[in-house]
Amino acid sequence: MESETRVLRAAGGFGRARRLLAAASWLPCVALGLALGSEPLLTALPAHHCRPDPALLPPALRGLRGSALLDASVPRLGPARAPSPCLLLRYPESASRARPNGTRPCTRGWHYALPAAGLLRSPVTQWNLVCEDGWKVPLEQTSHLLGWLLGCVLLGAGCDWFGRRAVFVASLVLATGLGASEALAASFPALLALRLLHGGALAGFSLALYVARLELCDPPHRLVFSVAAGLFSVLGTLLLPGLALLAQDWRLLQGLSALVTGLLLLFWGFPSLFPESPCWLLATGQPARARKILWHFAEAGGVDPEHSSEEESSLAMELDMLGAGSPQPQYHSVLELQQTCVAWRNGLILGFSSLICGGIRASFLRSLTPSEPAFYQPYFLGAGLEVVATVFLLLTGDRWGRRPVLLLGTLVVGLASLMLLAGTQYLPEWTMLSLSVLGLLASQAVSALSSLFAAEIFPTVIRGAGLGLVLGAGFLGQAAAPLAALQARSGFFLHHIVFTSFTILALLCVLLLPESRGRGLPVSLQDADRLCRSPLRGGRPDADHLPLLPSSARPAGRQWGQDG
């Protein structure tokens, strides 16, 4: 680990070139925001009712038109007297004019109150995914989330075997092709399969970008450059409804999204904007491939790669020494975590935390909007709270540390969940709304911080696969919400109880995590296993846990930490 640190420092540290590349990696997150925001938009359920069928009416009523025909054909429900979404009135067949004596299913399709979420046409309206076929919407949502889960797990492992850049470019190609194919889907089963595969490709794109950005940064800048990328993702989420109003058809909207992904490939597909991670190349024993990238970093930072000060060796000398010790690349599997004592436990805790926050978020949203809300209310509320959560992490993550903020967020999620469960019948409405907002905000902050925490404690040789498992756990938690929707209100109540219980357990587990603030990124499994200081003891992490920087390279006033 010390040798990789010396090489990166000899290349100019976190200089101008690395800063520009890390900042440039924010822009593709806008495309990710468009992709993540498309799911609730495509599956938004518009207000609807059965189309009247005059052939089913008594002869005396068949000449009715407009609202009179609707009143004679469709039953009215509730105090608002809204048309029934799934039923028609039934009349006795023998009577020429009579009152209805029952109801029957729709026979001529449905009339939709358009636009729905800005779209005049969506998969729901095109294939009538309502009433008896309403279960297909949660199925599509679950399929898309499982695609993200599989992409995180499989392509995360690919990042460690083939490199961050290779997975990033391959995922962009797949996402572009699959996004365009979605726009041409001829049936709902075809769309279902394409959404599954498209989610996997987007997951690989997102994961490779996240890991590469993190490995470009040094410890003081990791939080800012990693978490702030979420603001650009939110920007894409906020832009999507505007694009939907312009496109008005879901196929055109999907085509525009695929076009944006293809444009990313034209720019970020070139090595100048997305080079291979030198950290990964050095960790896997490929200094020859890292030489060109590090040479560029050094020259852009005003450092002579051939010569250096007396305190430090030159970049050329460090690369030659490193290349002599590892002639063949060495790749590792995430299964090797079983051989560690501590690293597997830290990853399991963060995966459990990500699972809980991904799952309980739907409960807070439902408590916040108990009735059937307009599409835009929960959509923009979730995006706004994500911005607040990001700003909160930027203000506290480096000041307080990762573990205290994660502990605080988990505590707030648990308390808000318990109070919502216990006080549904007794608390005033404004208190319930405040608890829901607070719980949703805390769950989003914990999800983002769990991802950063996991990326910082997993070693470079398996960072992609380790982070993929943690992110995949979050998508697994999110997939529980569509399944609970199939059981209506009772399903969400059980869903809330289960995840609230898990939150209390996670609160105890977070106490076992180490602190990763200011530490260098571990390179090998042995380095990750040294992150074992008990957090119950106060003070800074011991210097023995990770190799120190050379004395000349230590920041003033600090006795520990490394360059990323």
SEDRENSE-6489 format. One record per residue (C-alpha): residue number from 1; x, y, z; residue in one letter. Coordinates in pm, 1 decimal. Example, Ala and Ser with C-alpha at 12.3 -4.5 7.8 and 13.67 -1.06 7.14 Angstrom:
BEGIN
1, 1230.0, -450.0, 780.0, A
2, 1367.0, -106.0, 714.0, S
//
This chain:
BEGIN
1, 0.0, 0.0, 0.0, M
2, 286.6, 238.7, 73.3, E
3, 430.8, 187.1, -274.9, S
4, 103.3, 279.2, -448.6, E
5, 77.0, 587.3, -227.6, T
6, 427.6, 701.8, -318.7, R
7, 355.5, 654.1, -689.8, V
8, 37.0, 861.9, -676.9, L
9, 206.8, 1134.9, -477.2, R
10, 502.6, 1139.2, -714.5, A
11, 251.5, 1192.6, -998.0, A
12, 138.9, 1519.9, -838.8, G
13, -119.0, 1400.6, -586.3, G
14, -469.8, 1534.3, -631.8, F
15, -352.7, 1787.7, -886.5, G
16, -520.5, 1979.4, -1164.4, R
17, -574.0, 1685.6, -1400.9, A
18, -732.1, 1462.3, -1137.3, R
19, -955.4, 1744.9, -1013.3, R
20, -1083.8, 1817.6, -1363.7, L
21, -1152.9, 1450.8, -1435.2, L
22, -1335.6, 1407.7, -1104.0, A
23, -1547.6, 1716.8, -1172.9, A
24, -1618.3, 1605.5, -1530.9, A
25, -1754.3, 1277.3, -1396.3, S
26, -2046.7, 1471.0, -1246.3, W
27, -2206.1, 1544.6, -1584.6, L
28, -2293.8, 1182.5, -1677.2, P
29, -2493.9, 1168.8, -1353.6, C
30, -2757.1, 1385.1, -1524.9, V
31, -2825.8, 1092.7, -1760.3, A
32, -2849.5, 863.0, -1459.1, L
33, -3105.6, 1096.1, -1304.7, G
34, -3311.4, 1077.1, -1624.0, L
35, -3299.6, 697.5, -1612.6, A
36, -3387.6, 672.0, -1243.3, L
37, -3674.4, 919.3, -1274.6, G
38, -3829.2, 743.9, -1573.6, S
39, -3960.9, 447.1, -1377.0, E
40, -4228.1, 629.2, -1168.9, P
41, -4318.1, 837.3, -1474.6, L
42, -4369.5, 540.9, -1709.3, L
43, -4576.8, 351.3, -1451.7, T
44, -4784.3, 646.5, -1326.3, A
45, -5150.6, 544.8, -1303.9, L
46, -5384.6, 807.6, -1452.7, P
47, -5742.6, 851.1, -1339.5, A
48, -5958.6, 619.8, -1549.4, H
49, -6299.0, 460.1, -1585.0, H
50, -6468.5, 206.9, -1815.9, C
51, -6578.2, 318.5, -2158.4, R
52, -6960.4, 309.0, -2173.3, P
53, -7104.3, 24.8, -2380.6, D
54, -7449.4, 125.5, -2516.1, P
55, -7514.4, -233.2, -2624.8, A
56, -7539.1, -334.9, -2258.4, L
57, -7801.6, -71.1, -2175.5, L
58, -8179.7, -112.6, -2200.6, P
59, -8319.6, 1.4, -2538.8, P
60, -8459.5, 321.6, -2389.6, A
61, -8112.2, 433.1, -2269.3, L
62, -7904.6, 347.7, -2574.6, R
63, -7954.3, 688.2, -2733.1, G
64, -7790.0, 876.5, -2446.2, L
65, -7472.7, 1072.2, -2511.0, R
66, -7200.1, 1245.9, -2310.1, G
67, -7233.9, 1268.2, -1932.7, S
68, -7580.8, 1114.6, -1935.1, A
69, -7444.4, 800.6, -2102.1, L
70, -7161.1, 790.3, -1849.3, L
71, -7403.7, 818.6, -1555.6, D
72, -7620.6, 539.1, -1695.3, A
73, -7323.4, 307.9, -1763.8, S
74, -7065.0, 357.9, -1486.4, V
75, -7137.0, 340.9, -1111.7, P
76, -7031.4, 630.2, -889.2, R
77, -6815.3, 572.2, -582.5, L
78, -6744.5, 763.2, -262.4, G
79, -6852.4, 1107.1, -145.6, P
80, -6694.2, 1264.8, -454.7, A
81, -6912.9, 1048.3, -678.3, R
82, -6615.8, 957.9, -897.3, A
83, -6673.9, 705.1, -1178.4, P
84, -6574.6, 349.3, -1088.9, S
85, -6239.0, 261.7, -1248.4, P
86, -6313.3, -103.9, -1320.7, C
87, -6689.2, -166.4, -1332.3, L
88, -6995.9, -108.2, -1551.3, L
89, -7357.7, -111.9, -1435.9, L
90, -7555.8, -428.6, -1509.7, R
91, -7921.8, -408.6, -1616.7, Y
92, -8180.7, -687.5, -1627.4, P
93, -8192.8, -837.1, -1975.7, E
94, -8568.6, -886.9, -1984.8, S
95, -8676.2, -532.6, -1895.9, A
96, -8695.0, -261.7, -2160.2, S
97, -8631.0, 10.0, -1904.1, R
98, -8518.2, -68.5, -1549.7, A
99, -8281.4, 28.3, -1275.8, R
100, -7940.6, -143.5, -1260.0, P
101, -7924.9, -452.1, -1043.0, N
102, -7547.3, -510.8, -1028.0, G
103, -7211.0, -447.7, -1187.8, T
104, -6989.0, -619.5, -1443.1, R
105, -6628.2, -579.4, -1570.9, P
106, -6538.6, -336.4, -1847.9, C
107, -6609.6, -458.4, -2200.2, T
108, -6481.1, -179.0, -2426.3, R
109, -6162.3, -74.6, -2254.9, G
110, -6100.1, 236.3, -2049.9, W
111, -6107.4, 609.2, -2079.3, H
112, -5801.1, 777.3, -1925.2, Y
113, -5788.8, 1127.8, -1785.4, A
114, -5484.8, 1255.2, -1971.2, L
115, -5218.3, 1371.3, -1949.9, P
116, -5074.1, 1145.5, -1682.1, A
117, -4740.2, 1276.9, -1550.2, A
118, -4695.4, 1480.2, -1866.5, G
119, -4740.1, 1183.9, -2102.7, L
120, -5037.4, 1153.9, -2336.0, L
121, -4941.6, 791.9, -2391.9, R
122, -4762.8, 554.8, -2152.2, S
123, -4719.3, 177.2, -2119.6, P
124, -5010.4, 178.2, -1874.4, V
125, -5249.5, 336.4, -2123.8, T
126, -5115.8, 155.2, -2429.8, Q
127, -5154.5, -194.9, -2286.3, W
128, -5433.6, -115.5, -2033.9, N
129, -5234.5, -216.1, -1725.1, L
130, -5526.5, -146.7, -1491.3, V
131, -5790.9, -342.0, -1300.4, C
132, -5739.8, -715.2, -1370.2, E
133, -5401.9, -640.8, -1530.5, D
134, -5297.1, -388.7, -1266.3, G
135, -5058.3, -642.5, -1113.2, W
136, -4835.5, -606.1, -1418.2, K
137, -4725.6, -255.8, -1309.1, V
138, -4564.5, -373.6, -980.6, P
139, -4417.9, -663.5, -1178.9, L
140, -4250.0, -420.8, -1420.2, E
141, -4123.5, -205.2, -1132.7, Q
142, -3980.8, -507.1, -953.9, T
143, -3821.9, -635.7, -1273.0, S
144, -3646.6, -303.5, -1337.0, H
145, -3513.1, -286.7, -979.5, L
146, -3392.0, -646.4, -996.9, L
147, -3210.2, -550.8, -1316.3, G
148, -3025.6, -281.7, -1122.4, W
149, -2949.4, -536.7, -850.2, L
150, -2805.0, -790.8, -1093.7, L
151, -2610.3, -521.0, -1274.3, G
152, -2455.2, -400.0, -948.8, C
153, -2348.3, -750.7, -850.7, V
154, -2227.0, -882.3, -1187.4, L
155, -2080.6, -567.6, -1340.6, L
156, -1936.7, -465.1, -1005.0, G
157, -1731.4, -783.4, -1015.6, A
158, -1645.5, -699.0, -1376.0, G
159, -1495.3, -368.8, -1259.8, C
160, -1240.1, -566.8, -1057.7, D
161, -1156.6, -813.0, -1336.0, W
162, -1167.6, -598.0, -1649.7, F
163, -1125.5, -247.4, -1513.1, G
164, -1346.2, 51.3, -1439.3, R
165, -1317.8, 197.1, -1788.6, R
166, -1400.1, -126.5, -1970.6, A
167, -1719.9, -177.7, -1769.7, V
168, -1814.9, 188.8, -1805.7, F
169, -1786.0, 188.2, -2186.9, V
170, -1952.7, -152.7, -2226.7, A
171, -2241.1, -45.1, -2001.1, S
172, -2289.5, 275.9, -2198.3, L
173, -2308.6, 80.0, -2524.3, V
174, -2559.7, -163.4, -2376.3, L
175, -2767.0, 111.3, -2213.2, A
176, -2788.3, 302.0, -2542.2, T
177, -2896.4, -1.9, -2741.4, G
178, -3141.7, -128.9, -2481.2, L
179, -3291.5, 217.8, -2427.1, G
180, -3357.7, 249.4, -2801.0, A
181, -3503.6, -103.0, -2805.6, S
182, -3744.9, -11.3, -2525.9, E
183, -3884.0, 266.6, -2742.4, A
184, -3963.9, 3.1, -3009.0, L
185, -4107.0, -265.5, -2777.5, A
186, -4407.3, -427.0, -2944.3, A
187, -4558.8, -594.9, -2636.4, S
188, -4556.3, -575.8, -2260.5, F
189, -4349.1, -897.6, -2212.0, P
190, -4085.4, -752.9, -2446.8, A
191, -4082.0, -429.4, -2248.5, L
192, -4051.7, -626.8, -1925.6, L
193, -3739.5, -808.8, -2045.9, A
194, -3583.7, -493.4, -2188.9, L
195, -3640.8, -297.6, -1866.8, R
196, -3466.1, -574.7, -1672.9, L
197, -3161.5, -566.1, -1900.6, L
198, -3160.5, -187.3, -1925.4, H
199, -3153.6, -158.3, -1546.6, G
200, -2850.8, -388.4, -1533.4, G
201, -2662.9, -181.9, -1793.1, A
202, -2739.1, 143.4, -1610.9, L
203, -2619.2, -11.2, -1285.6, A
204, -2282.1, -96.5, -1440.3, G
205, -2253.3, 254.7, -1583.0, F
206, -2331.0, 412.9, -1244.7, S
207, -2106.7, 182.3, -1041.0, L
208, -1798.6, 211.9, -1263.0, A
209, -1834.7, 591.0, -1267.2, L
210, -1868.9, 606.5, -886.4, Y
211, -1566.2, 387.2, -816.2, V
212, -1343.8, 561.4, -1071.7, A
213, -1434.8, 903.4, -930.5, R
214, -1363.2, 792.5, -574.8, L
215, -1022.0, 652.2, -668.7, E
216, -924.5, 979.0, -835.6, L
217, -973.8, 1176.8, -513.9, C
218, -751.7, 1209.1, -208.6, D
219, -903.5, 1168.3, 141.5, P
220, -994.6, 1537.5, 201.5, P
221, -1191.4, 1556.5, -125.9, H
222, -1357.7, 1213.6, -145.5, R
223, -1678.5, 1320.6, 26.8, L
224, -1726.0, 1638.3, -175.3, V
225, -1666.6, 1485.3, -517.4, F
226, -1855.1, 1162.0, -446.9, S
227, -2165.4, 1287.9, -269.7, V
228, -2200.0, 1609.7, -471.2, A
229, -2245.3, 1398.3, -784.7, A
230, -2588.4, 1321.2, -642.3, G
231, -2688.5, 1682.8, -705.7, L
232, -2637.4, 1631.0, -1078.9, F
233, -2843.2, 1312.2, -1061.3, S
234, -3124.5, 1509.7, -897.7, V
235, -3092.7, 1766.2, -1176.6, L
236, -3164.5, 1493.5, -1430.9, G
237, -3461.3, 1377.2, -1222.5, T
238, -3604.2, 1728.9, -1217.6, L
239, -3554.8, 1774.9, -1592.7, L
240, -3741.2, 1456.0, -1684.2, L
241, -4102.0, 1581.3, -1633.8, P
242, -4021.9, 1875.7, -1860.1, G
243, -3897.9, 1639.4, -2129.0, L
244, -4213.7, 1432.8, -2083.2, A
245, -4429.9, 1740.8, -2142.9, L
246, -4238.3, 1805.8, -2464.3, L
247, -4235.4, 1445.3, -2586.5, A
248, -4588.6, 1348.8, -2465.4, Q
249, -4530.0, 989.6, -2578.5, D
250, -4333.9, 741.0, -2373.1, W
251, -4162.7, 593.0, -2678.1, R
252, -4024.9, 931.0, -2783.2, L
253, -3917.3, 997.0, -2425.0, L
254, -3725.6, 667.9, -2412.1, Q
255, -3565.5, 752.1, -2744.7, G
256, -3447.9, 1088.0, -2609.0, L
257, -3303.1, 915.3, -2302.0, S
258, -3115.1, 669.2, -2524.0, A
259, -2986.1, 962.2, -2730.5, L
260, -2847.1, 1128.4, -2418.3, V
261, -2670.1, 804.7, -2323.0, T
262, -2526.9, 776.2, -2672.6, G
263, -2394.4, 1132.1, -2654.3, L
264, -2216.4, 1040.2, -2331.5, L
265, -2047.8, 758.1, -2519.3, L
266, -1916.8, 1004.4, -2778.8, L
267, -1739.5, 1209.4, -2512.0, F
268, -1674.2, 996.6, -2203.6, W
269, -1593.0, 696.5, -2418.3, G
270, -1254.6, 851.3, -2496.0, F
271, -965.8, 783.0, -2253.4, P
272, -897.4, 1155.2, -2213.2, S
273, -1224.6, 1205.4, -2019.3, L
274, -1246.6, 861.5, -1860.0, F
275, -905.2, 696.9, -1821.4, P
276, -857.6, 367.3, -1646.1, E
277, -820.0, 404.9, -1270.2, S
278, -445.9, 414.5, -1191.4, P
279, -524.7, 295.8, -838.0, C
280, -676.3, -24.2, -976.2, W
281, -391.4, -73.1, -1223.2, L
282, -131.3, -39.3, -948.9, L
283, -324.7, -256.4, -703.7, A
284, -354.3, -540.6, -956.3, T
285, 10.3, -519.7, -1061.1, G
286, -12.3, -336.4, -1394.8, Q
287, 231.6, -44.4, -1359.1, P
288, 308.8, -45.8, -1731.2, A
289, -52.2, 45.4, -1815.2, R
290, -59.7, 299.1, -1533.9, A
291, 256.1, 474.7, -1655.5, R
292, 94.2, 674.6, -1936.9, K
293, -196.2, 790.9, -1720.4, I
294, 25.3, 887.7, -1427.7, L
295, 267.6, 1062.4, -1663.5, W
296, -19.4, 1281.4, -1784.4, H
297, -125.2, 1356.7, -1425.5, F
298, 230.2, 1455.6, -1333.5, A
299, 283.1, 1683.3, -1632.4, E
300, -57.1, 1851.0, -1589.5, A
301, 27.6, 1916.9, -1225.0, G
302, 364.1, 2073.9, -1309.4, G
303, 568.6, 1779.3, -1178.1, V
304, 866.1, 1643.3, -1371.0, D
305, 812.7, 1265.3, -1393.5, P
306, 1185.0, 1202.0, -1437.2, E
307, 1313.5, 1419.3, -1155.2, H
308, 1185.6, 1515.9, -813.5, S
309, 1296.7, 1665.5, -485.2, S
310, 1538.5, 1493.7, -255.6, E
311, 1260.6, 1395.3, -17.4, E
312, 1070.5, 1196.2, -278.8, E
313, 1167.7, 963.9, -560.0, S
314, 1070.6, 1042.4, -916.5, S
315, 762.1, 888.1, -1073.9, L
316, 976.7, 691.4, -1318.2, A
317, 1179.9, 537.4, -1036.7, M
318, 873.1, 447.0, -832.0, E
319, 705.6, 279.1, -1131.3, L
320, 1020.0, 84.3, -1211.6, D
321, 1045.6, -40.3, -853.4, M
322, 678.1, -135.3, -846.4, L
323, 695.4, -312.0, -1183.7, G
324, 987.1, -524.2, -1070.8, A
325, 786.3, -669.4, -784.4, G
326, 468.7, -767.6, -971.6, S
327, 536.9, -887.0, -1327.4, P
328, 191.0, -1045.2, -1375.5, Q
329, -152.1, -888.8, -1305.5, P
330, -329.8, -1036.9, -1007.1, Q
331, -709.2, -1022.7, -990.7, Y
332, -925.8, -1101.4, -691.0, H
333, -1281.1, -1216.5, -624.8, S
334, -1522.0, -1080.9, -367.1, V
335, -1549.6, -1438.5, -234.9, L
336, -1205.3, -1385.7, -83.1, E
337, -1376.1, -1173.8, 182.0, L
338, -1450.9, -1504.1, 355.5, Q
339, -1082.3, -1522.6, 439.8, Q
340, -1091.5, -1194.3, 632.0, T
341, -1189.0, -1136.1, 991.7, C
342, -1322.9, -781.7, 977.5, V
343, -1374.4, -667.6, 616.4, A
344, -1664.2, -905.7, 551.4, W
345, -1840.1, -786.8, 869.5, R
346, -1809.2, -420.5, 772.4, N
347, -1949.2, -492.2, 426.2, G
348, -2237.3, -695.0, 571.5, L
349, -2334.8, -412.8, 807.0, I
350, -2333.3, -151.6, 533.0, L
351, -2527.5, -379.2, 299.4, G
352, -2786.7, -432.5, 572.9, F
353, -2811.9, -55.9, 626.6, S
354, -2855.6, 3.7, 253.4, S
355, -3125.1, -266.8, 235.3, L
356, -3324.8, -109.5, 516.4, I
357, -3312.5, 246.5, 387.3, C
358, -3401.5, 136.6, 35.8, G
359, -3703.5, -52.7, 165.6, G
360, -3839.6, 183.6, 430.0, I
361, -3840.2, 487.2, 200.9, R
362, -4166.8, 374.0, 39.8, A
363, -4332.6, 358.7, 382.5, S
364, -4239.2, 719.1, 458.4, F
365, -4366.2, 833.4, 118.8, L
366, -4695.5, 654.4, 172.8, R
367, -4732.4, 805.9, 520.8, S
368, -4659.4, 1145.9, 373.4, L
369, -4923.3, 1106.9, 101.6, T
370, -5179.8, 858.9, 245.0, P
371, -5438.5, 926.3, -25.0, S
372, -5378.3, 883.8, -396.1, E
373, -5171.0, 1195.8, -471.4, P
374, -5100.7, 1369.5, -797.4, A
375, -4788.4, 1235.9, -964.3, F
376, -4579.8, 1548.0, -917.8, Y
377, -4622.0, 1583.2, -540.9, Q
378, -4423.6, 1273.9, -427.5, P
379, -4191.8, 1298.6, -730.1, Y
380, -4063.7, 1650.5, -659.7, F
381, -4078.9, 1599.4, -283.6, L
382, -3842.7, 1302.2, -306.2, G
383, -3604.4, 1495.0, -532.6, A
384, -3606.7, 1799.9, -304.0, G
385, -3534.2, 1593.6, 5.8, L
386, -3248.4, 1422.3, -176.3, E
387, -3090.5, 1764.0, -231.7, V
388, -3128.1, 1845.9, 138.5, V
389, -2977.9, 1508.8, 235.6, A
390, -2679.6, 1572.2, 4.7, T
391, -2616.1, 1916.2, 153.7, V
392, -2641.0, 1768.4, 504.0, F
393, -2375.2, 1508.0, 421.1, L
394, -2148.4, 1771.1, 269.1, L
395, -2170.4, 1975.7, 588.9, L
396, -2129.5, 1691.9, 838.6, T
397, -1952.1, 1397.5, 673.9, G
398, -1602.3, 1540.7, 712.2, D
399, -1668.8, 1745.3, 1023.6, R
400, -1822.4, 1469.8, 1235.6, W
401, -1702.2, 1158.1, 1056.4, G
402, -1877.5, 886.0, 857.8, R
403, -1973.2, 659.1, 1146.7, R
404, -2135.5, 923.2, 1374.2, P
405, -2342.0, 1062.2, 1084.5, V
406, -2447.9, 711.1, 980.8, L
407, -2540.5, 634.1, 1340.9, L
408, -2740.9, 956.7, 1370.9, L
409, -2923.9, 894.4, 1042.9, G
410, -3010.5, 536.4, 1137.3, T
411, -3134.4, 654.3, 1477.4, L
412, -3360.6, 915.9, 1317.9, V
413, -3498.2, 660.1, 1070.8, V
414, -3573.4, 416.4, 1352.6, G
415, -3739.0, 673.4, 1581.8, L
416, -3949.3, 821.0, 1299.9, A
417, -4064.4, 472.7, 1194.9, S
418, -4156.9, 371.2, 1549.2, L
419, -4349.5, 691.6, 1615.9, M
420, -4540.8, 659.3, 1289.4, L
421, -4638.2, 302.6, 1376.0, L
422, -4734.3, 379.2, 1734.8, A
423, -4900.9, 716.5, 1685.4, G
424, -5106.2, 674.5, 1370.0, T
425, -5432.7, 701.0, 1564.5, Q
426, -5321.6, 961.8, 1818.4, Y
427, -5073.9, 1208.6, 1666.7, L
428, -5201.7, 1520.3, 1487.5, P
429, -5166.4, 1532.6, 1112.1, E
430, -4887.8, 1792.4, 1112.2, W
431, -4680.2, 1569.4, 1341.9, T
432, -4725.4, 1271.1, 1111.6, M
433, -4618.8, 1479.0, 813.1, L
434, -4312.1, 1609.3, 997.5, S
435, -4207.2, 1258.5, 1101.5, L
436, -4252.4, 1129.8, 745.9, S
437, -4040.3, 1409.9, 599.2, V
438, -3771.9, 1361.3, 864.4, L
439, -3764.3, 984.7, 814.4, G
440, -3749.5, 1015.4, 435.5, L
441, -3467.9, 1269.4, 460.2, L
442, -3268.1, 1052.8, 700.5, A
443, -3316.6, 737.2, 491.8, S
444, -3184.6, 911.2, 180.6, Q
445, -2883.1, 1043.6, 370.4, A
446, -2805.3, 699.5, 514.7, V
447, -2831.6, 535.3, 170.3, S
448, -2585.2, 782.3, 16.2, A
449, -2346.2, 759.4, 309.6, L
450, -2358.8, 378.2, 315.7, S
451, -2239.9, 374.1, -46.8, S
452, -1952.1, 612.3, 25.4, L
453, -1861.5, 427.6, 345.2, F
454, -1855.5, 93.6, 163.2, A
455, -1637.1, 230.1, -116.7, A
456, -1389.8, 362.0, 141.1, E
457, -1354.2, 43.0, 343.8, I
458, -1348.4, -214.6, 62.8, F
459, -1000.0, -268.0, -83.7, P
460, -916.4, -153.7, -434.7, T
461, -879.5, -509.9, -562.9, V
462, -1249.9, -587.3, -491.3, I
463, -1398.2, -240.3, -447.9, R
464, -1629.4, -273.2, -748.0, G
465, -1777.6, -604.6, -637.1, A
466, -1801.9, -498.8, -270.3, G
467, -1975.7, -171.9, -348.7, L
468, -2197.0, -354.6, -598.6, G
469, -2322.6, -585.7, -323.9, L
470, -2404.6, -291.2, -96.5, V
471, -2584.0, -100.9, -372.0, L
472, -2761.6, -419.1, -480.7, G
473, -2894.4, -462.3, -127.2, A
474, -3047.0, -113.8, -151.4, G
475, -3225.6, -200.9, -475.8, F
476, -3347.0, -524.9, -318.5, L
477, -3504.5, -317.5, -41.9, G
478, -3669.4, -90.8, -297.1, Q
479, -3808.6, -394.4, -479.8, A
480, -4007.1, -486.0, -168.7, A
481, -4233.2, -181.0, -210.7, A
482, -4395.6, -283.5, -544.1, P
483, -4454.3, -630.6, -404.7, L
484, -4625.0, -481.8, -98.3, A
485, -4842.6, -269.8, -328.6, A
486, -5008.2, -588.7, -454.6, L
487, -5158.8, -636.3, -107.6, Q
488, -5277.5, -275.4, -88.4, A
489, -5281.3, -113.2, 255.9, R
490, -5227.0, -432.1, 457.9, S
491, -4916.1, -511.0, 257.6, G
492, -4762.5, -171.5, 330.5, F
493, -4839.3, -202.9, 702.7, F
494, -4652.8, -532.8, 726.1, L
495, -4375.8, -389.0, 507.9, H
496, -4338.1, -96.4, 751.5, H
497, -4326.6, -320.7, 1059.1, I
498, -4057.2, -547.9, 912.3, V
499, -3826.7, -268.1, 804.8, F
500, -3875.2, -76.6, 1129.9, T
501, -3760.9, -384.1, 1321.5, S
502, -3457.9, -414.9, 1093.6, F
503, -3371.3, -48.9, 1156.5, T
504, -3339.4, -107.0, 1531.2, I
505, -3105.6, -398.6, 1465.3, L
506, -2901.6, -191.9, 1219.9, A
507, -2859.0, 78.0, 1484.2, L
508, -2665.3, -168.8, 1700.6, L
509, -2460.8, -298.3, 1408.6, C
510, -2339.9, 48.2, 1303.2, V
511, -2154.2, 72.9, 1635.2, L
512, -1917.6, -200.2, 1510.9, L
513, -1802.4, -3.4, 1205.9, L
514, -1462.4, 170.2, 1194.3, P
515, -1414.3, 532.1, 1095.9, E
516, -1295.3, 589.4, 738.9, S
517, -1270.0, 968.8, 737.2, R
518, -923.6, 1085.3, 634.5, G
519, -788.9, 734.9, 583.4, R
520, -630.3, 620.0, 261.7, G
521, -819.7, 376.0, 46.6, L
522, -715.9, 21.2, 138.6, P
523, -547.8, -158.6, -149.4, V
524, -541.4, -524.4, -49.2, S
525, -766.7, -744.9, 159.8, L
526, -508.5, -729.4, 437.1, Q
527, -526.6, -349.6, 438.8, D
528, -906.5, -360.7, 463.5, A
529, -887.6, -609.1, 747.9, D
530, -679.3, -365.9, 951.2, R
531, -976.6, -130.8, 978.0, L
532, -1062.6, -301.2, 1302.4, C
533, -1025.2, -41.1, 1572.1, R
534, -1318.1, -60.2, 1810.2, S
535, -1522.6, 256.9, 1760.3, P
536, -1638.4, 238.8, 2121.8, L
537, -1299.8, 373.5, 2225.1, R
538, -1252.4, 743.4, 2169.8, G
539, -979.2, 921.0, 1983.1, G
540, -843.1, 903.9, 1635.7, R
541, -767.8, 580.1, 1457.2, P
542, -434.0, 434.3, 1551.5, D
543, -148.2, 483.8, 1311.9, A
544, -84.3, 110.9, 1316.4, D
545, -402.7, 30.9, 1131.6, H
546, -289.5, 157.8, 793.8, L
547, 59.5, 229.7, 666.5, P
548, 155.2, 592.7, 705.7, L
549, 257.3, 831.4, 437.2, L
550, 623.1, 913.9, 414.3, P
551, 701.3, 1169.1, 683.1, S
552, 767.9, 1440.2, 426.7, S
553, 424.9, 1387.0, 269.1, A
554, 210.2, 1405.5, 585.1, R
555, -20.1, 1701.8, 608.2, P
556, 62.5, 1936.9, 888.6, A
557, -101.4, 1852.3, 1218.7, G
558, -210.2, 1501.4, 1113.4, R
559, -50.5, 1172.5, 1203.9, Q
560, -252.1, 941.1, 982.7, W
561, -417.5, 915.3, 642.7, G
562, -301.0, 860.0, 291.5, Q
563, -351.2, 981.4, -57.5, D
564, -633.4, 793.5, -232.0, G
//
